[in-house]
Amino acid sequence: MTWIDLSLFFVLFVLFIYIFVTVTITNLHKVYLTFHFTMMLWPFCQFALKTTADPDVQLFYVKLAFIDSILLTIGWLLFTIFLTGKSYLLRKKKTLILYIVAALILIGVIVNPKQSFVLPMHGGYVERSYGPLFWLFILFLICTIIISLYIIYSALISNATQRIKKQVTHVLKGVLVLTVFVLLDVFLNVVLFKSQPVIPGMTSLGILISAIFFVIAIHRDKIFDLVTIAHQDIIDTLTLGILVLDDNETVVEINRSLLPKINLQIGDRFDLSALTPLEQTASAFRLFQHTYLKQPMERSEVEVFYTSLQAYINITAEPIVVGEIMVGRILTFQDRSELHRLIAETNQQNEILQERNLALIEIQNELSQTNQKLKQMAITDSLTGCYNRHYLTQYLEQEIIENMILKQPFAIILLDIDFFKTVNDNYGHLVGDVVICSTVEVIKQSLRETDILARYGGEEFIVYLPNTNHTQANLWAEHIKFMIEANKVHVDEVAHSVSITVSMGLLSINNFAEQFAESPTNQLNDLFESVDKALYQAKNAGRNQIVEIIR
């Protein structure tokens, strides 16, 4: 008797595999197969329960069986809803109440508070009695069955198609079979268990008969084969002409888009030579025809113009292969007349646009060159060619942020030509400009590629030294000062060379602990103010020297 439930479980499992392998899997199939899987657990648990003498393990299988029965009940209801096309019911709040009740009963089964669901007999759960929570479960089961029957009844009296009604009739038979066996099991084995011996496997047998009902319906009536039902509707909505041939070139499928353009019906034999293209496309069509006839396993494609249709038609032929054997062909016919018309119009417009583009390109090149000059003028000093103060300010605001984040030291040198007014007074402003330009060239030659030189104003210049600590900055400042002092400026109007010296304020930034306190603009203004003070100190100390501030 122990093996009855296990045998029924294996039969159900075989049916499950059979359905999974032999039918097209749709969403509805997935719902049913999930439901079918829950059906298999009940007989398995009943078998496993009788294979162990451990009461705790027996209780586990009893709970698992009834948890499965709760899921089976909900799955049955969901399956009914999906099959009748009433999935909108799942969005209603009343359905949520049903799920909450099922969840509460599920928790009660798992917890079994004070053995209010199931009680052991004779030291185990092979024979058992049930408490009030079990009868609450039976009430829930009956309510769910009533709801399922009401949904089925509504579908049968509605204006649904015969296909839907046929499906619902199969569901009704399954519901009735399973309900009868479950209620008999409860009545004979629970209500009358003291007056007569237990009859094993009744619920399992009801589940099996119900499942067999569905397997027969699925296999014989194809009640779930939604893909086949929808197939013709899908291809008929395509604008692409579709022609399906078997291995004897007989038409087995033709969609509505192709019917007005070709005189063929299902069952007719297709003759490729009946398609006669225009003379200028005949050579391409002959190549397509050769591939079609001599190399049937190859995909072939051609675009031809048909005078009868006054249209450009793209024809594609693809073999249908099953197990490396060609069993037919799919031919598609796409009207490309509109595309050719648009191409012709586009080519005409392109010729006009090409002439205009040549003129625009010339104008664009001129504008680009002008923009480059304007951009260069906007960021450079007109006299010396080095960067101006505005560019340096914008550049340093971004650099300060990156230096603070990466904690990279940097330095700023502010230098002023000593007694430059004397140069202007003695030699004139033109000579003064020559001295400034010569000084800039000396400074540029003394700097690295990453350093930035800008004219700060008049005879003042500022140098930005990135990634430079105070020791390196001091050496660069000394080098620049020495090179400027050694520079001899030769002027045609002056008999002797002109030499100058510079005063420098040097600011080195090495501490980043409090640098984020202010905005980049305020920080930069503070740095300029600090280096300006250092330059002022160098001038007051006698000029031609460097005053350094380290922060």
Order of alpha helices (4+ residues) and beta strands (2+ residues): alpha-alpha-alpha-alpha-beta-beta-alpha-alpha-alpha-alpha-beta-beta-alpha-beta-beta-beta-alpha-beta-alpha-beta-alpha-alpha-beta-beta-alpha-beta-alpha-beta
